[in-house]
Amino acid sequence: MKNIKELTEKIIQKLTKEGQTISFAESCTGGRIVAAFTSISGASEVLHGSCITYSNDIKHLWLGVSKEVLENFGAVSEQCVSQMLDGIQKMASSDYAIAVSGIAGPTGGTEFKPVGTVYIGLKTPFSKEVFHCNFKGSRDEVQEQSTLFAIEKLAEVLEI
């Protein structure tokens, strides 16, 4: 497992060099991804903004997640995260976007979506992918694993 600070630093350097930007729409990670970026000097060169969209109403109002998706699939779904990606990228006019929605626990899990179920989406100038993850551990551990996974996937796409 790579050092999150080191990885984030390399991402910022690469995006800066390429003149590209990034934005985030976070739910269960509560701002941990943007915090990883803002802890690095130079983040202002690439970071356009971030939304913590915890409630379904805010996901709908701020990011344009449709009521149909929220009613039929729920906030913790591939469909919701896909629309969160589109919404944050459109709002912030960024080249890259990351969106996360999941169940960090210890409560809120169901038989079909147990605690640790997290959907993490990455939108680039050339692709959009949503990953279905099942993390184990405490609330803090699920949030930390989600943050690291999102940053590692971005680094992978950027070939870092």
C-alpha beads as a LAMMPS data file, in Angstrom:
LAMMPS data file: protein, C-alpha beads

160 atoms
159 bonds

1 atom types
1 bond types

-500.0 500.0 xlo xhi
-500.0 500.0 ylo yhi
-500.0 500.0 zlo zhi

Masses

1 110.0

Atoms # bond

1 1 1 0.000 0.000 0.000
2 1 1 1.448 3.310 -1.079
3 1 1 1.813 6.403 1.066
4 1 1 -1.295 8.508 0.442
5 1 1 0.529 11.832 0.892
6 1 1 3.299 10.862 -1.532
7 1 1 0.782 9.614 -4.101
8 1 1 -1.346 12.756 -3.817
9 1 1 1.745 14.925 -4.232
10 1 1 2.658 13.094 -7.452
11 1 1 -0.917 13.440 -8.748
12 1 1 -0.852 17.201 -8.087
13 1 1 2.522 17.521 -9.816
14 1 1 1.325 15.588 -12.874
15 1 1 -1.986 17.475 -13.183
16 1 1 -0.133 20.783 -12.770
17 1 1 2.339 19.814 -15.507
18 1 1 -0.542 18.810 -17.798
19 1 1 -2.557 21.947 -16.941
20 1 1 -5.490 19.804 -15.794
21 1 1 -7.916 20.098 -12.895
22 1 1 -9.877 17.887 -10.513
23 1 1 -13.009 18.090 -8.371
24 1 1 -14.656 15.808 -5.828
25 1 1 -18.171 14.823 -4.751
26 1 1 -17.928 12.980 -1.464
27 1 1 -20.559 11.366 0.703
28 1 1 -19.343 8.662 3.123
29 1 1 -15.729 9.911 3.014
30 1 1 -16.912 13.280 4.344
31 1 1 -14.166 15.346 2.750
32 1 1 -11.205 13.060 3.397
33 1 1 -10.231 12.980 -0.282
34 1 1 -10.202 16.750 -0.666
35 1 1 -8.384 17.004 2.687
36 1 1 -5.638 14.720 1.317
37 1 1 -5.244 17.143 -1.605
38 1 1 -5.424 20.395 0.352
39 1 1 -2.759 19.147 2.768
40 1 1 -0.274 19.388 -0.130
41 1 1 1.240 22.702 -1.155
42 1 1 0.389 23.429 -4.777
43 1 1 -3.084 21.858 -4.652
44 1 1 -4.609 25.208 -5.641
45 1 1 -3.101 24.762 -9.113
46 1 1 -5.314 21.756 -9.838
47 1 1 -8.161 21.596 -7.323
48 1 1 -11.295 23.325 -8.591
49 1 1 -13.552 22.352 -5.709
50 1 1 -15.320 19.744 -3.715
51 1 1 -18.831 19.041 -2.460
52 1 1 -19.731 16.930 0.517
53 1 1 -23.180 15.759 -0.491
54 1 1 -24.297 13.667 2.445
55 1 1 -28.070 13.809 2.074
56 1 1 -30.078 12.604 -0.903
57 1 1 -31.689 16.043 -1.201
58 1 1 -28.292 17.690 -1.609
59 1 1 -27.127 15.017 -4.050
60 1 1 -30.205 15.917 -6.098
61 1 1 -30.109 19.718 -5.663
62 1 1 -26.360 20.301 -6.017
63 1 1 -25.253 17.483 -8.316
64 1 1 -28.401 16.732 -10.285
65 1 1 -28.731 13.120 -9.164
66 1 1 -32.217 12.211 -10.364
67 1 1 -34.965 11.412 -7.874
68 1 1 -35.639 8.255 -9.911
69 1 1 -32.092 6.983 -9.348
70 1 1 -32.271 7.763 -5.634
71 1 1 -35.676 6.051 -5.293
72 1 1 -34.942 3.026 -7.493
73 1 1 -31.272 2.331 -6.706
74 1 1 -30.459 4.408 -3.611
75 1 1 -27.604 6.755 -2.864
76 1 1 -25.244 3.818 -2.464
77 1 1 -25.313 2.654 -6.073
78 1 1 -23.360 2.732 -9.295
79 1 1 -26.103 4.839 -10.892
80 1 1 -25.982 7.491 -8.165
81 1 1 -22.184 7.783 -8.201
82 1 1 -22.214 8.007 -12.002
83 1 1 -24.593 10.977 -11.804
84 1 1 -22.555 12.503 -8.950
85 1 1 -19.512 12.401 -11.249
86 1 1 -21.374 14.159 -14.042
87 1 1 -22.772 16.731 -11.637
88 1 1 -19.492 17.712 -9.969
89 1 1 -17.597 17.781 -13.256
90 1 1 -20.224 20.021 -14.817
91 1 1 -20.449 22.287 -11.758
92 1 1 -16.690 22.693 -11.396
93 1 1 -15.670 22.413 -15.075
94 1 1 -12.854 20.073 -14.136
95 1 1 -10.917 17.613 -16.292
96 1 1 -11.093 14.868 -13.664
97 1 1 -13.698 14.042 -11.027
98 1 1 -13.994 11.565 -8.189
99 1 1 -17.296 10.699 -6.500
100 1 1 -17.890 8.429 -3.515
101 1 1 -21.031 7.115 -1.827
102 1 1 -21.224 4.239 0.612
103 1 1 -22.065 2.824 4.004
104 1 1 -19.229 3.449 6.454
105 1 1 -21.107 1.979 9.422
106 1 1 -21.390 0.805 12.029
107 1 1 -25.108 1.133 11.229
108 1 1 -26.999 1.553 7.967
109 1 1 -26.089 -1.715 6.320
110 1 1 -28.609 -4.141 4.828
111 1 1 -28.482 -7.702 3.540
112 1 1 -27.876 -6.434 -0.008
113 1 1 -25.713 -3.458 0.940
114 1 1 -23.764 -4.391 4.069
115 1 1 -21.595 -1.936 5.996
116 1 1 -18.451 -1.370 3.938
117 1 1 -20.305 -1.216 0.601
118 1 1 -18.840 1.773 -1.219
119 1 1 -19.127 2.944 -4.818
120 1 1 -16.179 4.998 -6.039
121 1 1 -16.330 6.734 -9.391
122 1 1 -13.617 8.300 -11.510
123 1 1 -14.314 10.482 -14.522
124 1 1 -11.484 11.512 -16.834
125 1 1 -11.398 13.412 -20.128
126 1 1 -11.637 10.021 -21.879
127 1 1 -13.515 7.633 -19.550
128 1 1 -15.913 7.124 -16.674
129 1 1 -15.810 4.144 -14.359
130 1 1 -17.580 3.290 -11.110
131 1 1 -16.068 0.662 -8.817
132 1 1 -18.121 -1.428 -6.369
133 1 1 -16.029 -2.002 -3.246
134 1 1 -16.615 -4.017 -0.097
135 1 1 -14.356 -2.767 2.678
136 1 1 -14.012 -4.271 6.133
137 1 1 -13.396 -2.648 9.481
138 1 1 -14.578 0.248 11.605
139 1 1 -16.229 3.391 10.233
140 1 1 -12.864 5.135 10.254
141 1 1 -11.203 2.219 8.448
142 1 1 -13.906 2.091 5.758
143 1 1 -13.537 5.842 5.172
144 1 1 -9.738 5.553 5.051
145 1 1 -9.804 2.580 2.649
146 1 1 -12.281 4.413 0.402
147 1 1 -10.070 7.506 0.315
148 1 1 -6.952 5.496 -0.477
149 1 1 -8.736 3.441 -3.149
150 1 1 -9.982 6.600 -4.912
151 1 1 -6.538 8.223 -4.888
152 1 1 -4.833 5.005 -6.030
153 1 1 -7.287 4.625 -8.942
154 1 1 -6.604 8.212 -10.004
155 1 1 -2.844 7.598 -9.818
156 1 1 -3.310 4.443 -11.913
157 1 1 -5.209 6.333 -14.624
158 1 1 -2.561 9.070 -14.610
159 1 1 0.119 6.347 -14.885
160 1 1 1.883 7.385 -11.685

Bonds

1 1 1 2
2 1 2 3
3 1 3 4
4 1 4 5
5 1 5 6
6 1 6 7
7 1 7 8
8 1 8 9
9 1 9 10
10 1 10 11
11 1 11 12
12 1 12 13
13 1 13 14
14 1 14 15
15 1 15 16
16 1 16 17
17 1 17 18
18 1 18 19
19 1 19 20
20 1 20 21
21 1 21 22
22 1 22 23
23 1 23 24
24 1 24 25
25 1 25 26
26 1 26 27
27 1 27 28
28 1 28 29
29 1 29 30
30 1 30 31
31 1 31 32
32 1 32 33
33 1 33 34
34 1 34 35
35 1 35 36
36 1 36 37
37 1 37 38
38 1 38 39
39 1 39 40
40 1 40 41
41 1 41 42
42 1 42 43
43 1 43 44
44 1 44 45
45 1 45 46
46 1 46 47
47 1 47 48
48 1 48 49
49 1 49 50
50 1 50 51
51 1 51 52
52 1 52 53
53 1 53 54
54 1 54 55
55 1 55 56
56 1 56 57
57 1 57 58
58 1 58 59
59 1 59 60
60 1 60 61
61 1 61 62
62 1 62 63
63 1 63 64
64 1 64 65
65 1 65 66
66 1 66 67
67 1 67 68
68 1 68 69
69 1 69 70
70 1 70 71
71 1 71 72
72 1 72 73
73 1 73 74
74 1 74 75
75 1 75 76
76 1 76 77
77 1 77 78
78 1 78 79
79 1 79 80
80 1 80 81
81 1 81 82
82 1 82 83
83 1 83 84
84 1 84 85
85 1 85 86
86 1 86 87
87 1 87 88
88 1 88 89
89 1 89 90
90 1 90 91
91 1 91 92
92 1 92 93
93 1 93 94
94 1 94 95
95 1 95 96
96 1 96 97
97 1 97 98
98 1 98 99
99 1 99 100
100 1 100 101
101 1 101 102
102 1 102 103
103 1 103 104
104 1 104 105
105 1 105 106
106 1 106 107
107 1 107 108
108 1 108 109
109 1 109 110
110 1 110 111
111 1 111 112
112 1 112 113
113 1 113 114
114 1 114 115
115 1 115 116
116 1 116 117
117 1 117 118
118 1 118 119
119 1 119 120
120 1 120 121
121 1 121 122
122 1 122 123
123 1 123 124
124 1 124 125
125 1 125 126
126 1 126 127
127 1 127 128
128 1 128 129
129 1 129 130
130 1 130 131
131 1 131 132
132 1 132 133
133 1 133 134
134 1 134 135
135 1 135 136
136 1 136 137
137 1 137 138
138 1 138 139
139 1 139 140
140 1 140 141
141 1 141 142
142 1 142 143
143 1 143 144
144 1 144 145
145 1 145 146
146 1 146 147
147 1 147 148
148 1 148 149
149 1 149 150
150 1 150 151
151 1 151 152
152 1 152 153
153 1 153 154
154 1 154 155
155 1 155 156
156 1 156 157
157 1 157 158
158 1 158 159
159 1 159 160
